[in-house]
């Protein structure tokens, strides 16, 4: 990076700004340059996107209108000024005027030959948090495999005996006894269905993966849902038509997105008032998203993004970080296994699933799935 001694000596730093600005704009991370009075003198393109405002307005207005007066970023800058060298703070939650929040790593460093001038780098934590949560989801799925195996072995077989005994008793029972034996059979059948669902977790066979057209799969899911679980709900599609094939198992991918659409439809059904239910299905290509495999030097590219978005009320805040754990549900009659199974199948594909809640004028729930493409290396 070029020296900024000319900036220090000059009242107006314009001569050095164009060259430095070109370098900063080449960086994908939001970067700011502050002068000795903590005024923003430079902001790169990534910073304009991050703060949703232009570099000229950042320089003119500073933090006013962007961050509340008690923002931790402003406090960190005050702390950094007392440090001789660089300063770093990790996993800082920033709240913006308007309600948007995000988590960032804040890196502050001095500018060579320009006393008092500093650079600020803001590294968003969204991808890191997403990967960390995915590790939790996979661990929860592995725990569910053990629980399912135990249930299938220790519970399912005795259930058939209980049901058979109840049927024999019903043959010689009076009307009250028949009602009780029917109740026993009904409850046994309900528990058997629960165990059958849990057995899905015990299938650890490798998936028969092949190149699949994700839009064909989503079209099939939509047709099935419109005739059943999402009847009467408006569907919208926003697809990237140039998206390459996904590397996956056809039936497993259908199960993933049918479960997500069913979950969205059920969430919309919980909405009070006259708001019209709507599910949006989107696809996009995300350049450069690669995640490291824990315990390995290998990195997996996950450029294919599929989102199932609904205008339902969303998950309760206390459950948002645990939606993909077994037996976690906010539904009155839910078993808490649907999203846990989805997380397992997505993980079997080497992908990532993430829950998000937008804070726009019309809040929406977003379930985002990232998957590898067919020719990924």
C-alpha positions as CSV (number, residue, x, y, z in Angstrom):
1,X,0.0,0.0,0.0
2,X,1.4,3.4,-0.9
3,X,2.7,5.8,1.9
4,X,0.2,8.4,3.1
5,X,2.8,11.0,4.2
6,X,1.3,13.4,1.7
7,X,-2.1,13.0,3.4
8,X,-0.6,14.0,6.7
9,X,1.1,17.1,5.3
10,X,-1.8,18.3,3.2
11,X,-5.0,19.7,4.4
12,X,-6.8,18.1,1.4
13,X,-5.7,14.5,0.7
14,X,-7.1,14.2,-2.8
15,X,-3.7,13.6,-4.6
16,X,-3.2,10.3,-2.9
17,X,-6.8,9.1,-2.7
18,X,-7.3,7.8,-6.2
19,X,-4.4,5.4,-6.1
20,X,-5.2,4.2,-2.6
21,X,-8.9,4.0,-3.5
22,X,-8.2,1.7,-6.4
23,X,-6.3,-0.7,-4.1
24,X,-9.0,-0.7,-1.4
25,X,-11.8,-1.2,-4.0
26,X,-10.0,-4.4,-5.1
27,X,-10.5,-5.9,-1.6
28,X,-13.7,-8.0,-1.0
29,X,-13.7,-6.9,2.7
30,X,-15.3,-3.6,3.8
31,X,-12.4,-1.2,4.5
32,X,-12.4,2.4,5.8
33,X,-9.7,4.9,6.3
34,X,-10.1,7.4,9.2
35,X,-8.1,10.6,9.7
36,X,-6.7,11.8,13.0
37,X,-10.1,13.3,13.9
38,X,-11.9,10.0,13.2
39,X,-13.5,11.3,10.1
40,X,-14.0,8.8,7.3
41,X,-11.8,9.8,4.4
42,X,-12.0,6.6,2.3
43,X,-14.5,3.7,1.9
44,X,-14.1,0.9,-0.6
45,X,-16.9,-0.6,-2.7
46,X,-17.4,-3.4,-0.2
47,X,-17.9,-0.9,2.6
48,X,-20.5,1.0,0.5
49,X,-22.4,-2.3,0.1
50,X,-22.0,-3.2,3.8
51,X,-23.3,0.2,5.0
52,X,-25.7,0.5,2.1
53,X,-24.6,4.0,1.3
54,X,-22.1,5.7,-0.9
55,X,-18.5,6.5,-0.1
56,X,-19.2,10.3,-0.5
57,X,-22.0,10.2,2.0
58,X,-19.9,8.2,4.4
59,X,-17.2,10.8,4.2
60,X,-19.8,13.6,4.6
61,X,-22.0,12.3,7.4
62,X,-19.7,9.8,9.1
63,X,-21.5,7.4,11.5
64,X,-24.5,9.7,11.9
65,X,-27.7,8.0,10.6
66,X,-25.9,4.6,10.3
67,X,-25.0,3.5,13.8
68,X,-26.6,4.4,17.2
69,X,-24.6,6.6,19.5
70,X,-23.9,3.6,21.8
71,X,-22.7,1.3,19.0
72,X,-19.9,-1.1,20.1
73,X,-18.0,-0.1,16.9
74,X,-17.6,3.5,18.1
75,X,-16.5,2.3,21.5
76,X,-14.0,-0.1,19.9
77,X,-12.5,2.8,17.9
78,X,-12.1,4.8,21.1
79,X,-10.3,1.8,22.7
80,X,-8.1,1.3,19.7
81,X,-6.9,4.9,19.8
82,X,-5.3,4.1,23.1
83,X,-3.4,1.2,21.7
84,X,0.0,1.7,20.1
85,X,-0.4,-0.9,17.4
86,X,-3.2,-2.8,15.8
87,X,-6.4,-3.7,17.6
88,X,-8.8,-6.6,16.9
89,X,-12.2,-7.5,18.3
90,X,-14.0,-10.7,17.2
91,X,-17.7,-11.6,16.9
92,X,-19.0,-8.1,17.5
93,X,-22.7,-7.6,17.1
94,X,-23.5,-4.4,15.2
95,X,-26.9,-2.9,15.1
96,X,-27.8,-0.3,12.5
97,X,-30.3,2.5,12.5
98,X,-33.3,0.9,11.0
99,X,-33.0,-2.4,12.9
100,X,-30.6,-4.5,10.8
101,X,-28.0,-6.4,12.7
102,X,-24.9,-8.4,11.8
103,X,-21.9,-9.9,13.4
104,X,-18.3,-8.9,12.4
105,X,-14.7,-9.2,13.3
106,X,-13.3,-5.6,13.6
107,X,-9.6,-5.1,12.7
108,X,-8.1,-1.6,13.3
109,X,-4.5,-0.8,12.2
110,X,-2.4,2.4,12.0
111,X,-1.5,4.0,8.6
112,X,2.3,4.2,8.0
113,X,3.7,7.7,8.1
114,X,0.4,9.3,9.0
115,X,0.1,9.6,12.8
116,X,-3.5,9.3,14.0
117,X,-4.8,7.8,10.7
118,X,-6.2,4.3,10.9
119,X,-7.7,1.6,8.7
120,X,-10.7,-0.4,9.7
121,X,-11.5,-3.8,8.3
122,X,-14.9,-5.4,8.9
123,X,-15.0,-9.1,8.3
124,X,-18.6,-10.4,8.4
125,X,-19.2,-13.5,10.4
126,X,-22.2,-14.9,8.5
127,X,-20.3,-17.7,6.7
128,X,-18.3,-18.7,9.8
129,X,-21.4,-18.9,11.9
130,X,-23.2,-20.9,9.2
131,X,-20.4,-23.4,9.1
132,X,-20.2,-23.7,12.9
133,X,-23.9,-24.2,13.1
134,X,-23.7,-26.9,10.4
135,X,-21.2,-28.8,12.5
136,X,-23.7,-28.7,15.3
137,X,-26.5,-29.9,13.0
138,X,-24.3,-32.8,11.8
139,X,-23.5,-33.7,15.4
140,X,-27.2,-33.6,16.3
141,X,-28.0,-35.8,13.3
142,X,-25.4,-38.4,14.4
143,X,-26.9,-38.4,17.9
144,X,-30.3,-39.0,16.3
145,X,-28.9,-42.0,14.5
146,X,-28.1,-43.6,17.8
147,X,-31.4,-42.8,19.3
148,X,-33.3,-44.1,16.2
149,X,-31.4,-47.4,16.3
150,X,-32.2,-47.8,20.0
151,X,-35.9,-47.0,19.4
152,X,-36.2,-49.4,16.5
153,X,-34.6,-52.3,18.4
154,X,-36.1,-51.8,21.9
155,X,-39.5,-50.4,21.2
156,X,-40.9,-51.3,17.8
157,X,-41.0,-55.1,18.3
158,X,-42.8,-54.9,21.7
159,X,-45.3,-52.5,20.2
160,X,-46.5,-55.1,17.8
161,X,-47.1,-57.5,20.7
162,X,-49.0,-54.9,22.6
163,X,-51.2,-54.2,19.6
164,X,-51.9,-57.9,19.1
165,X,-52.8,-58.4,22.7
166,X,-55.2,-55.5,22.5
167,X,-56.9,-56.9,19.5
168,X,-57.4,-60.3,21.2
169,X,-58.9,-58.6,24.3
170,X,-61.3,-56.7,22.0
171,X,-62.9,-59.9,20.8
172,X,-64.4,-60.6,24.2
173,X,-64.7,-57.1,25.6
174,X,-67.9,-55.1,26.2
175,X,-68.5,-51.7,24.6
176,X,-66.3,-49.9,27.2
177,X,-63.6,-52.5,26.8
178,X,-63.7,-52.1,23.0
179,X,-63.3,-48.4,23.3
180,X,-60.2,-48.8,25.5
181,X,-58.6,-51.5,23.3
182,X,-59.2,-49.2,20.3
183,X,-57.5,-46.4,22.1
184,X,-54.5,-48.7,22.8
185,X,-54.3,-49.7,19.1
186,X,-54.5,-46.1,18.0
187,X,-51.7,-45.0,20.4
188,X,-49.5,-48.0,19.4
189,X,-49.9,-47.1,15.7
190,X,-49.0,-43.5,16.5
191,X,-45.8,-44.5,18.3
192,X,-45.0,-46.9,15.5
193,X,-45.2,-44.1,12.9
194,X,-42.9,-42.0,15.1
195,X,-40.3,-44.8,15.3
196,X,-40.7,-45.4,11.5
197,X,-39.7,-41.8,11.0
198,X,-36.8,-42.1,13.4
199,X,-35.5,-45.1,11.4
200,X,-34.8,-42.7,8.5
201,X,-31.9,-41.5,10.5
202,X,-30.3,-44.9,10.7
203,X,-29.7,-45.2,6.9
204,X,-26.0,-44.5,6.6
205,X,-25.6,-45.9,3.1
206,X,-23.8,-43.6,0.6
207,X,-26.1,-41.6,-1.6
208,X,-26.3,-42.6,-5.3
209,X,-25.3,-39.1,-6.4
210,X,-25.4,-37.9,-10.0
211,X,-25.8,-34.6,-11.9
212,X,-29.3,-33.3,-11.4
213,X,-31.2,-30.3,-12.7
214,X,-32.2,-28.5,-9.5
215,X,-35.0,-26.6,-11.3
216,X,-36.6,-29.8,-12.5
217,X,-36.5,-31.1,-8.9
218,X,-38.0,-27.9,-7.5
219,X,-40.7,-27.9,-10.2
220,X,-41.7,-31.5,-9.2
221,X,-41.7,-30.4,-5.5
222,X,-44.0,-27.5,-6.3
223,X,-46.5,-29.6,-8.2
224,X,-46.6,-32.2,-5.4
225,X,-47.0,-29.5,-2.7
226,X,-49.7,-27.6,-4.6
227,X,-51.8,-30.7,-4.6
228,X,-51.3,-31.5,-1.0
229,X,-49.4,-29.8,1.9
230,X,-49.4,-26.3,0.3
231,X,-52.8,-26.3,-1.4
232,X,-54.2,-22.7,-1.7
233,X,-50.8,-21.1,-1.0
234,X,-49.3,-18.8,-3.7
235,X,-46.0,-19.9,-5.1
236,X,-43.4,-17.6,-6.7
237,X,-40.2,-18.6,-8.4
238,X,-37.0,-16.5,-8.9
239,X,-34.5,-18.8,-10.6
240,X,-31.1,-18.4,-12.2
241,X,-31.6,-20.1,-15.5
242,X,-27.9,-20.6,-16.1
243,X,-27.4,-22.6,-12.9
244,X,-25.3,-25.7,-13.5
245,X,-26.4,-29.2,-12.3
246,X,-26.2,-30.1,-8.7
247,X,-24.4,-33.3,-7.6
248,X,-27.0,-35.2,-5.6
249,X,-29.4,-38.0,-5.2
250,X,-32.7,-37.2,-7.0
251,X,-35.0,-38.8,-4.4
252,X,-33.1,-37.3,-1.4
253,X,-33.2,-33.8,-3.0
254,X,-36.9,-34.1,-3.5
255,X,-37.3,-35.1,0.1
256,X,-35.2,-32.1,1.3
257,X,-37.2,-29.5,-0.5
258,X,-40.6,-31.1,-0.1
259,X,-40.0,-31.1,3.7
260,X,-38.9,-27.4,3.6
261,X,-42.0,-26.4,1.6
262,X,-44.2,-28.4,4.0
263,X,-42.5,-26.6,6.9
264,X,-43.1,-23.3,5.2
265,X,-46.8,-24.1,4.5
266,X,-47.4,-25.2,8.1
267,X,-45.7,-22.0,9.3
268,X,-48.0,-19.9,7.1
269,X,-50.9,-21.7,8.5
270,X,-50.0,-20.4,12.0
271,X,-50.2,-16.8,10.8
272,X,-53.1,-14.9,12.3
273,X,-55.0,-12.3,10.4
274,X,-55.7,-11.9,6.7
275,X,-52.2,-12.0,5.3
276,X,-52.1,-14.1,2.2
277,X,-49.8,-17.1,2.4
278,X,-46.9,-17.0,-0.1
279,X,-43.9,-19.3,-0.7
280,X,-41.0,-18.1,-2.8
281,X,-38.4,-20.6,-4.3
282,X,-35.2,-19.0,-5.4
283,X,-31.9,-20.2,-6.9
284,X,-28.6,-18.4,-7.4
285,X,-24.9,-19.0,-8.0
286,X,-22.6,-17.8,-5.3
287,X,-19.1,-17.3,-6.6
288,X,-16.2,-18.1,-4.4
289,X,-18.0,-19.7,-1.4
290,X,-15.7,-22.6,-0.3
291,X,-15.8,-24.1,3.2
292,X,-13.1,-26.1,4.9
293,X,-13.7,-29.7,6.0
294,X,-13.0,-30.0,9.7
295,X,-9.9,-32.1,10.3
296,X,-8.8,-31.9,6.7
297,X,-7.0,-29.5,4.4
298,X,-9.7,-30.1,1.8
299,X,-12.1,-27.3,0.9
300,X,-15.5,-27.9,-0.6
301,X,-17.1,-25.5,-3.1
302,X,-20.8,-24.8,-2.4
303,X,-21.8,-22.4,-5.1
304,X,-25.4,-23.5,-5.6
305,X,-27.9,-21.7,-3.4
306,X,-31.6,-22.7,-3.1
307,X,-33.9,-20.7,-0.8
308,X,-37.4,-21.6,0.4
309,X,-38.9,-18.3,1.7
310,X,-42.3,-17.8,3.4
311,X,-44.2,-14.9,4.9
312,X,-45.1,-16.9,8.1
313,X,-44.3,-15.7,11.6
314,X,-40.9,-17.5,11.8
315,X,-39.5,-19.5,14.6
316,X,-39.5,-18.2,18.2
317,X,-36.2,-16.5,19.0
318,X,-35.3,-19.1,21.7
319,X,-35.5,-21.9,19.1
320,X,-33.9,-20.2,16.1
321,X,-30.4,-21.7,16.8
322,X,-31.8,-25.2,17.4
323,X,-34.3,-25.7,14.6
324,X,-32.3,-28.6,13.1
325,X,-31.9,-30.5,16.4
326,X,-34.2,-33.6,16.8
327,X,-37.4,-33.1,18.7
328,X,-37.2,-29.3,18.6
329,X,-40.4,-27.7,17.2
330,X,-42.7,-24.8,17.8
331,X,-45.7,-26.6,16.3
332,X,-48.4,-27.9,18.6
333,X,-48.6,-31.3,17.0
334,X,-45.1,-31.4,15.5
335,X,-42.6,-34.1,16.3
336,X,-39.5,-32.0,15.7
337,X,-38.0,-34.5,13.2
338,X,-38.6,-33.0,9.8
339,X,-35.9,-30.3,9.8
340,X,-33.5,-32.6,11.7
341,X,-33.9,-35.1,8.8
342,X,-33.4,-32.4,6.3
343,X,-30.2,-31.3,8.0
344,X,-28.9,-34.9,7.9
345,X,-29.6,-35.3,4.2
346,X,-28.1,-32.0,3.3
347,X,-25.0,-33.0,5.3
348,X,-24.9,-36.3,3.4
349,X,-24.6,-34.2,0.2
350,X,-21.7,-32.2,1.7
351,X,-24.0,-29.2,1.8
352,X,-25.1,-26.6,4.4
353,X,-28.5,-25.5,5.5
354,X,-29.2,-22.2,7.3
355,X,-32.2,-20.5,8.9
356,X,-32.5,-16.7,8.6
357,X,-35.2,-14.1,9.3
358,X,-35.3,-10.9,7.3
359,X,-36.2,-7.6,9.0
360,X,-37.7,-5.8,6.0
361,X,-41.1,-4.0,5.9
362,X,-42.6,-7.5,5.4
363,X,-40.5,-10.0,7.4
364,X,-39.9,-13.4,5.9
365,X,-38.4,-16.7,6.9
366,X,-35.6,-18.0,4.8
367,X,-34.3,-21.6,4.7
368,X,-31.1,-21.5,2.6
369,X,-29.5,-24.6,1.3
370,X,-26.0,-24.5,-0.2
371,X,-24.9,-27.5,-2.4
372,X,-22.0,-28.6,-4.6
373,X,-22.3,-28.5,-8.3
374,X,-21.8,-31.6,-10.5
375,X,-18.4,-30.7,-11.8
376,X,-17.0,-29.4,-8.5
377,X,-13.4,-30.2,-7.8
